[in-house]
Amino acid sequence: MVTPFEQPPPYEDNSPPGYESTQFSVRVNDNPDEEVQFMLSEGPETYTLGDLILGKLVVCPVNDTAVSSIHVSFNLIESYTALSNRISPRTSRKISITENIVPVDALEERTLKAGFEYSFPFSILVPYTLPMGTCQKTNHPDTHSMLPPIVDTSLEVAYQGGAPSNIMAKLSYGLTAVIRRGERSLKQHFKHIKLVPNYPIEEYLGSYRRTCCSRMNIKRDPFHMLGEISAQSNSPVVIGLADDDHVKDLVLHLRFLPNRTADPPAVRRISYKAICSLTITPPSCTPFQPLIEDLSVHNFDINDVKWTYQESAYHSNVRIPISLDKQMLSPSFATCLVSREYYIVVEIHVGQKTSSTRNVRLCIPLLLIPNKPESLPNMVSPYERELNFHTQKYCTIV
């Protein structure tokens, strides 16, 4: 983690102590490797929330170039390509998370001279949320304001009309430098940045926290009702992809409300499957049908379910071990363009027969997060976190 004294100065005149030097550096360079490039300071290989991206924008013009402004921005790029009978153009959305304006007033005649190397220091904070107005939808969920994980996947989905289509969806982060003269862009340069946004678990739970319940009537024959059986579970089931545990227990609460004096039915078997639902929502056309993918299927024979009688009903708790191959999974996320959600579909086979008509079916949201669910992410110390977010106000952000 960067110490306060290693932070480069912001681009403002009224700088606090320790930010006096705002001048760029210039040296002779007749044989540059690239005309424009980013050189990052030594730091983490993968950034997260509250980190500072420190470095220099190095410009080695081939010809004398008059400029009016230089912008360095931190961006989220969302894109997808649909393949049906023909290849459609890639649809992309570029979100400027943070944008810094590099000072050019000190340049002689506002001109970058050929044969010289100009180094402009920059400091960009990885914020906690996306800028306001990023999501164009009204009443959008809070997850649309969170920084999503990096995604690069090829998927088979279908249009609403039923025609099969191949979707390639990507989410990535990077730094963009733009050298302008007036409204004209003279040079652009992009550098990918690895980012894992480790939010506290409470940030994920808002739209998922609820009680899932399903019930079914049990009949001895078409004319005799034995009672009602229900299954209930709190949601979501939370699994941390960085957690060492490979099994997560799902607790089901079973309740049987008898008709008169009927005994609770036998629970013979419990099965579950983990599914993934990925949805593409293009900005200006009909949304694609979600891609539903089965991840794993498990069956458990139940030898003995112990019921307790309380408040005119029988109750029992059943634990189901949920096992997933974490190396093949990516975190849950949702943006305006693409979202990935997971679910656990549980079936409780009741009675002597195991037909689907005698199964209690329950669909429970499954939340996959990058960090361990038992603890908050250890991003930085409280002092460094306060300093990093405080530093943001000293940057020129547009």
C-alpha positions, 0 to 999 in steps of 0.5 A: 500500500502506498504511503502518504509521502509517495502520492503524486501531487494533484493538479491544483494550485491550492495544494495542501502541504507536501503537494508543492511540485506540480511540474511535469518533467522533460528530457531529450529522447530521440528514439522513443519506444512509443509515442504515448504510454502509461508507466505505473509506479510499483504497486499491487498487481490487482487493485481494489476499492480505495487503492491509488493508481499511481504513475506517469503519462509519458508522451514522446511526440514525433512532430511538434504538436500543439495541444489544448488539453490532456485527459487521463481517465479511469474507465469501465468498458462494457461490450458484447457481440451477437452472432446469429446469421451474421456477425453484428457490430460490437456494442460497447459502453465506456463509463468514465469513472474518474477523469483527471485534467493534466495541466498544459499551461506550462508548456511552451506555446502549449506545444509538445516538441518533437525529440523530447519526452514529457512525463506527467504524473497522475494519481487516480483513486479507485472509488467505492461506487460508479458515478451518479447517472451511470445507470439510465434505468429508473429505480435501478438496484443498488448493484448497478452502482457497484463496480462489477468484476472483470468478465470475459466469456462466450455464451450461447443464448437465444433471442426472444423470438427463439433464434439462437445467438452467440453472445460474447460479453466483456467487462474490463477496466483501464486507463485512457489518455486523450491528447486534444486540440480543441474538440479534436482528439489527436492521440489516444492510448489505453492500458488495461487495469486488473481490478477486483472490487471486494465489497463488504458482504452487506453491500451485496445483500440488499436485493437478495435478502428475503425468505424463500418458501414453497408449500404443497398439499399432501393427499392420501387420495383425491378425496382425503387431505392429509395436510400441508407441507412447506419448506423455508430457507433464508436467502441468499446462500453466500459463498466466498470464492476466496474461502478455503471451504469447499462446502456450504451448508444450506439449512431448510426448515420443514413444516407440516400442518396436519389435517386433524391427526395425520402423521408427517409424511416421509421425506425420502430424498432431497436433490438440488442443482446449482444454476447460473442465469446470465442476462444481456440487456442491450441499450436500445433493443429487446433484451435477450432471453437469459442463458440458464446453465446447470452447474452441478446436480446432487442427490441425497437419500434421507434416512431419518427426519426428526419432527417436533410437534409445536404450535399445531404443526410438525417442524424439522431442520435439514442441512444440505451440503452445497458443493461447487467447483469455485475455479470454474465460477466468477462472482455474481454481478449486475450492471445495466448491460449484463448481469450474472446471477446464481440459484440453488433449486432444491427438490424435497421428495415426499411420501412413498412415490418420487414423482414430481407432483409430490416434490416440494420445489424451492428456488434460493438465490446463491450469492458468489462474492470474491472475498470470504463471507465471514469477514470484511475485505482487508483493503487498507488500514482505517488511516490509509482508507480515510487518507485515500478517499480524502485525497480525491477532493484534491484532484481535478475530476470532471 
